Amino acid sequence: MRLALALLCGITLTGAALAQNITVSGTVVVEQKGKELADRSGAIVWLTPIGRPAEPETPTHAFRLAQKDKHFDPHLLVIPQGAQVDFPNKDPFFHNVFSLHDGVRFDLGLYEGGSSKAVRFTRPGASYIFCNIHPEMSAVIMVMSTRYYAVSDSNGAYKIADVPPGEYQFSIWYERAQSEQLKALARRITVSSAPVSIEQLTLHQTPGIADHHKNKFGMDYETQPVYRTP
């Protein structure tokens, strides 16, 4: 009897474990003026539970968005809500990192090469990051309020692993897609006991915020001297 109960409990626990290990996957295609682009990376998809609280991921470390050769590295950074991001300056001149669009708003001011500043991102959504000295510098920090998310690779493939059964709102974000299109691609999905495959999604690339942004004063950039570290 004890052996039978142990086997039954083992089967029940195994079934429960498997039920928690569901994947939601799919692919995206990126088009520009009717032509498919070879690089389909950078689309973020996520699941928001319906009828129960979201399950945010607990930040376990600080993230980093470096400034090097007048670029941000990486260009796209996806982090859990509440995480800290360090902004080290690895150039031999000054930078002024700021974000004044939707998301977390901040202005780190001028700081020299070899130094670093940090910001904690407590508000979910996209924060567009720029430098007030170098207009070619741009990045996006996407803050997630759910642990169920993924980023498409260069082939457009994505996979969200370990999703518990339930009802979810499926959402997608892409830096150079119109918000109306992204809203139209959102949907409600049901996760049960089998992997979920989302039909292929097509994103139409258009000019983004980084292509026409202003400086932190809301004005066009002017030619400025390079502020080198002494």
C-alpha positions in Angstrom: 0.0 0.0 0.0 2.8 2.4 0.9 4.6 1.6 -2.3 1.4 2.2 -4.3 0.9 5.6 -2.5 4.5 6.6 -3.1 4.2 5.8 -6.8 0.9 7.7 -7.1 2.4 10.7 -5.4 5.4 10.5 -7.7 3.2 10.4 -10.7 1.1 13.3 -9.4 4.2 15.4 -8.7 5.8 14.6 -12.0 2.6 15.5 -13.8 2.4 18.8 -11.9 6.0 19.5 -12.7 5.4 18.9 -16.4 2.3 21.1 -16.4 4.5 23.9 -15.2 7.0 23.5 -18.0 5.0 24.8 -20.9 6.6 26.8 -23.7 5.1 29.5 -25.8 6.9 30.1 -29.1 6.7 31.6 -32.5 8.5 33.7 -35.1 8.3 37.3 -36.4 9.0 38.7 -39.8 10.2 42.3 -40.2 9.3 44.1 -43.4 10.3 47.5 -44.7 8.5 48.9 -47.8 7.2 45.4 -48.6 10.6 43.7 -48.4 11.5 41.2 -45.7 14.6 42.2 -43.7 17.3 39.6 -43.0 17.7 40.6 -39.3 14.5 40.0 -37.4 16.0 40.4 -33.9 14.9 42.8 -31.2 11.1 42.0 -31.0 10.1 41.5 -27.4 7.1 39.3 -26.5 5.6 38.8 -23.1 2.7 37.2 -21.3 0.6 39.0 -18.6 -1.5 36.7 -16.4 -5.3 37.3 -16.6 -7.3 36.9 -13.4 -4.3 36.7 -11.1 -1.5 39.0 -10.1 1.5 39.3 -12.4 4.6 37.4 -11.4 7.5 39.8 -11.7 11.1 38.5 -11.8 13.1 39.4 -8.8 16.3 41.4 -9.8 19.4 39.5 -8.6 22.1 41.8 -10.0 22.8 45.2 -11.6 22.7 45.4 -15.4 25.0 47.5 -17.5 24.6 49.8 -20.5 28.1 51.0 -21.4 29.1 54.0 -23.5 32.0 53.1 -25.9 33.1 54.6 -29.2 30.0 56.9 -29.1 27.6 54.0 -28.9 25.6 52.3 -26.2 26.3 48.6 -25.6 24.0 46.9 -25.9 21.5 48.8 -27.9 18.5 46.9 -26.4 18.5 45.9 -22.8 15.6 43.9 -21.3 15.4 43.9 -17.5 13.0 43.0 -14.7 11.1 45.8 -12.9 13.1 47.2 -10.0 16.5 46.4 -11.5 19.4 48.8 -11.4 21.3 49.7 -14.5 24.9 51.0 -14.4 26.0 53.5 -17.1 29.9 53.3 -17.3 31.6 55.8 -19.5 34.4 53.9 -21.4 35.2 56.7 -23.8 38.1 59.2 -23.2 35.6 62.1 -23.2 32.4 63.2 -21.4 28.9 61.8 -22.0 25.5 63.0 -20.7 23.0 60.2 -20.6 19.3 61.0 -20.3 15.8 59.7 -20.9 12.9 62.1 -21.2 10.4 60.0 -23.2 7.9 57.4 -21.8 9.3 55.2 -19.1 11.8 56.2 -16.4 12.8 59.8 -16.8 16.3 60.9 -15.7 19.3 63.1 -16.6 22.7 61.9 -15.4 24.5 65.1 -16.4 28.1 65.3 -17.7 30.5 62.7 -16.4 34.0 61.8 -17.5 35.5 58.7 -19.0 36.3 56.0 -16.5 33.4 56.9 -14.2 29.9 55.4 -13.9 26.4 56.4 -12.8 23.4 54.2 -12.0 19.6 54.4 -12.3 17.0 52.1 -10.8 14.1 51.3 -13.2 10.9 50.9 -11.2 8.4 51.7 -14.0 7.5 49.0 -16.6 7.8 49.9 -20.3 10.3 51.3 -22.8 12.8 53.9 -21.8 14.6 55.6 -24.7 18.2 56.4 -23.8 20.2 59.2 -25.5 23.4 61.3 -25.0 23.0 65.0 -24.9 26.3 65.5 -26.6 26.3 62.8 -29.3 23.0 62.6 -31.3 24.1 59.3 -32.9 23.9 57.5 -29.6 20.6 55.8 -28.7 19.5 52.7 -26.8 16.3 51.3 -25.3 15.8 49.8 -21.9 12.7 47.6 -21.7 11.4 47.1 -18.1 9.3 44.0 -17.7 6.6 43.5 -14.9 6.3 39.8 -15.7 8.8 37.0 -15.7 7.3 35.5 -18.9 9.1 37.2 -21.8 11.5 36.6 -24.6 13.4 38.5 -27.4 13.5 37.3 -31.0 16.8 36.2 -32.4 18.2 37.2 -35.9 15.9 34.6 -37.5 12.8 36.0 -35.7 12.4 33.0 -33.4 11.4 33.4 -29.8 10.4 31.0 -26.9 9.0 31.8 -23.5 9.8 28.8 -21.2 8.3 27.5 -18.0 4.8 29.1 -18.3 2.2 27.8 -15.8 -1.2 26.9 -17.2 -3.7 29.8 -17.3 -5.1 32.7 -19.3 -2.6 35.3 -20.6 -2.5 38.5 -22.6 0.1 38.1 -25.3 1.9 41.4 -26.2 4.7 42.4 -28.5 7.0 45.4 -28.8 9.4 46.4 -31.5 11.4 49.7 -31.6 10.5 50.7 -35.1 6.9 49.5 -35.3 3.8 51.8 -34.9 2.0 51.4 -31.6 -1.3 50.8 -33.4 0.2 47.8 -35.2 1.6 46.4 -31.9 -1.8 46.7 -30.3 -3.4 44.9 -33.2 -1.0 42.0 -32.7 -1.8 41.5 -29.0 -4.2 38.7 -28.2 -5.5 36.5 -25.4 -4.0 33.0 -25.2 -4.7 29.9 -23.1 -1.8 27.8 -21.8 -2.8 24.3 -20.7 -0.8 21.1 -20.9 0.8 21.3 -24.4 3.2 23.8 -25.9 1.6 26.9 -27.5 2.7 28.0 -31.0 1.8 31.6 -32.0 1.1 32.1 -35.7 3.9 34.1 -37.5 3.7 37.8 -36.8 4.6 40.4 -39.4 6.1 43.7 -38.2 6.3 46.7 -40.5 9.5 48.8 -39.8 9.0 52.5 -39.8 11.2 55.4 -38.5 11.5 55.3 -34.7 11.9 57.8 -31.9 15.7 57.5 -32.2 15.6 58.7 -35.8 14.3 62.1 -35.0 15.0 62.8 -31.3 15.8 66.1 -29.8 18.4 66.9 -27.1 17.4 67.1 -23.4 16.2 70.7 -23.8 13.8 69.7 -26.6 16.0 71.4 -29.2 17.9 70.2 -32.3 21.5 69.1 -31.7 24.2 71.5 -32.6 27.8 70.8 -33.5 29.7 70.7 -30.2 33.3 70.3 -29.2 34.4 67.0 -27.8 34.8 67.2 -24.0 37.8 65.1 -23.4 38.8 63.7 -20.0 41.9 65.5 -18.6 
